[in-house]
Each structure stands twice: as structure tokens, then as C-alpha cells.
Amino acid sequence: MGSILGENYFEEKGCELNISKSFSINMAKKESAYELPENQKEALDNWITLNILPQKTPEKPYASYALKLLFEESPDGFFIANPQFKEAMVRCGFSPVNKNKLNWDFRVSLNLQG
């Protein structure tokens, strides 16, 4: 495989190559695969800061995926993966209700700015 694709092909693509005894190939993305460029991180963090507020009273939480879609549909939004949005929420000081779920719930209120 190294001679066809090059010795470091999978490493250069941000993947780890794991070959089990049954010769199946499992490609797992490294954590850095979800890294956003700094200008996109800044835009996302700015949108979260302006549009999402901590809840003052415990009400129905918002799922990370639903909040991500609101960001993407906003005038300055762009496509991001759910893990990128979850990371941004934590970076902006929000804590998920349960980190073990695929879509994290956040106890927040919306203050959508258009």
C-alpha cells in the first residue's frame, strides 16, 4: 500500500490507519480534523456571544445540532460540523447538560440578532 499511495498518505490526510488481525481497515479522524481556521472560530464565537445567553431559569434546553443550524442559517453563518459547534460553545463558557449524548443539550436562551 505504501508504494501506491505513498508512505505517509494517510498521515498527511489527517487519518490514522489501524489494521486489525482480520485485515480490516479502520480509518479514524484525528482530533484536529475538526479544527476551524481562526477567522471562522472568531465569527462563530462572536455569533454565540451575541445570540446565545445563559438561561436564568431552568427551561427546555436547546440541542447543539439545532443551535448549529441556527448559526448556519444566519447572515454570517457557514457550514460547520456539530463537534465544531459544541467545542465553540464550551470555548464561550457554556456547559452541556450531558456530554455523553451525541447532540449536547445547553440550558440557554436565544437573543437572535437577525
C-alpha positions as CSV (number, residue, x, y, z in Angstrom):
1,M,0.0,0.0,0.0
2,G,2.9,2.4,0.7
3,S,4.2,2.2,-2.8
4,I,0.8,3.0,-4.4
5,L,-0.3,5.9,-2.2
6,G,3.0,6.9,-0.7
7,E,4.4,6.1,2.7
8,N,2.7,8.9,4.6
9,Y,-0.6,9.2,2.6
10,F,-3.0,8.6,5.5
11,E,-1.0,10.6,7.9
12,E,-0.9,13.6,5.5
13,K,-4.7,13.3,5.1
14,G,-5.2,13.6,8.9
15,C,-6.2,10.0,9.3
16,E,-4.8,7.2,11.4
17,L,-4.7,3.8,9.8
18,N,-5.4,0.8,12.0
19,I,-5.2,-2.7,10.6
20,S,-6.7,-5.5,12.8
21,K,-5.8,-9.2,12.6
22,S,-8.7,-9.7,10.3
23,F,-7.1,-7.2,7.9
24,S,-10.0,-4.8,8.0
25,I,-9.0,-1.2,7.7
26,N,-10.4,1.3,10.2
27,M,-9.7,5.0,9.4
28,A,-10.3,7.3,12.4
29,K,-10.0,11.0,12.0
30,K,-7.6,12.7,14.4
31,E,-9.0,15.3,16.7
32,S,-7.5,18.1,14.6
33,A,-9.8,17.1,11.8
34,Y,-12.5,19.4,13.3
35,E,-10.2,22.4,13.7
36,L,-11.6,25.6,12.2
37,P,-9.4,28.4,10.7
38,E,-9.0,31.3,13.2
39,N,-11.3,33.7,11.2
40,Q,-14.1,31.1,11.3
41,K,-13.6,30.4,15.0
42,E,-13.8,34.2,15.7
43,A,-17.0,34.5,13.6
44,L,-18.6,31.5,15.3
45,D,-17.6,32.7,18.8
46,N,-18.9,36.2,18.0
47,W,-22.3,34.8,16.9
48,I,-22.6,32.7,20.0
49,T,-21.7,35.7,22.2
50,L,-24.3,37.9,20.6
51,N,-27.1,35.4,20.1
52,I,-27.0,32.8,23.0
53,L,-27.4,33.7,26.6
54,P,-27.3,31.5,29.7
55,Q,-30.8,30.6,30.9
56,K,-31.9,32.4,34.1
57,T,-34.5,29.7,34.9
58,P,-34.3,26.0,34.0
59,E,-36.4,25.7,30.9
60,K,-36.3,23.4,27.9
61,P,-32.7,23.1,26.7
62,Y,-31.5,23.6,23.1
63,A,-29.7,20.8,21.4
64,S,-26.2,21.6,19.9
65,Y,-27.4,20.5,16.4
66,A,-30.4,22.9,16.5
67,L,-28.2,25.7,17.6
68,K,-25.6,24.8,14.9
69,L,-28.3,25.0,12.2
70,L,-29.4,28.5,13.5
71,F,-25.8,29.6,13.1
72,E,-25.5,28.2,9.6
73,E,-28.7,29.9,8.5
74,S,-27.7,33.3,10.0
75,P,-26.4,36.0,7.6
76,D,-22.8,35.5,8.6
77,G,-23.1,31.7,9.0
78,F,-21.3,28.9,7.2
79,F,-21.3,25.1,7.3
80,I,-19.7,23.6,10.4
81,A,-19.8,20.1,11.9
82,N,-21.7,19.5,15.2
83,P,-18.4,18.8,17.1
84,Q,-17.1,22.2,16.0
85,F,-20.2,23.9,17.3
86,K,-20.0,22.0,20.6
87,E,-16.4,23.0,21.0
88,A,-17.2,26.6,20.4
89,M,-20.0,26.6,23.0
90,V,-17.6,25.3,25.6
91,R,-15.0,27.9,24.4
92,C,-17.6,30.6,25.0
93,G,-18.2,29.4,28.6
94,F,-21.3,27.2,28.2
95,S,-21.5,23.8,29.8
96,P,-23.6,20.9,28.3
97,V,-26.2,19.1,30.3
98,N,-24.8,15.7,29.4
99,K,-21.5,15.3,27.4
100,N,-22.3,11.6,26.8
101,K,-25.0,12.4,24.3
102,L,-24.3,12.9,20.6
103,N,-26.2,16.2,20.5
104,W,-25.3,18.1,23.7
105,D,-28.2,20.0,25.3
106,F,-27.4,23.5,26.6
107,R,-29.6,25.5,29.0
108,V,-29.6,28.7,27.1
109,S,-32.0,31.4,25.8
110,L,-31.8,32.8,22.3
111,N,-31.4,36.5,21.5
112,L,-31.2,36.2,17.7
113,Q,-29.7,39.3,16.1
114,G,-31.1,38.8,12.6
